[in-house]
């Protein structure tokens, strides 16, 4: 026999079971403010709804209230690394505590799927990087009222403050007596914007440091690390500013296999303080960023926007610190 689907219990079923009006039950189940309903009646409604297995219809509730309590994060096509997962986990937890759900989607060039901002009716659409004017126009056309960052904040980004880390990397290497530095970026084309952001920050710090040069810039992955290491050594590099801990680990592994002494011949400092940094031998000097705090602030931005309040233009900087270990 074909399987049958159980009928969904509605507020009308709860009202019928208790002999109450549909309106009264609806006010209780939707926690509608300003209604004079006794505590005893509220308790009866809630108990009966639980007994019958009533579950709120989120689509109907959103239609009635005008709020879906969904925050949609539109993400670039970035690899989902340790820090990004931590950021999203913290933001999701903070939003959940406030009664909101975080939904993420990744945009792809040439993608044909219908955008989620057209189907979910999100209360807020957010981005980790600034939206284009065309994207903002698309959100507005779909009825999205709250966008962060919006047109007024196009020059800003939730991740701008992550450029502070390379400054600490440069200063740390200089403090270790290194003067011929190189920047080692990620070869993954999806990371080009973030790699360039940190490269620019490192180069700017080197430019104001007397007696120090940025003599090379390379893009590194697991396959080409040995070749890139050879290029750095040939250029006389004695200190490497790595885009992240993965890049640093690839270069460190290539150095150890080639018999290059780290940090004697070459000092390497990573970025992000991912779990691998302390497990490597020698352990990796790196930059620790308060990604969890950034995720919570990200959630607060969404909640502020959902409440219709302006998002502050002057955002707090994420806390960063240099963790000195054995590679420097």
Buried (B, 14 or more C-beta within 10 A) or exposed (E): EEEEEEEEBBBEBBBEBBEBEEEBBBBBBBEEEEEEBEEEBBEBBBEBBEEBEBEEEEEEBBEEEEBBBBBBBBBBEBEEBBBBEBBBBBBBBBBEEBEBBBBBBEEEEEEEEEBBBBEBBBBBBBBBBBBEEEBBEBBBEBEBBBBBBBEEBEEBBBBBBBBBBBBBBBEBBBEBEBBBBBBBBBBBEEBEEBBEBBBEBBBBBBEEBEEBBBBBBBBBEEEBBBEBBEEBBEEEBBBBBBBBBBBBBBBBBBBBEEEBEBBEEBBBBBBBBBEBBEEBEBBBBBBBBBBBBBBBBBBBBBBBBBEEEEBEEEBEEBEBEBBBBEBB
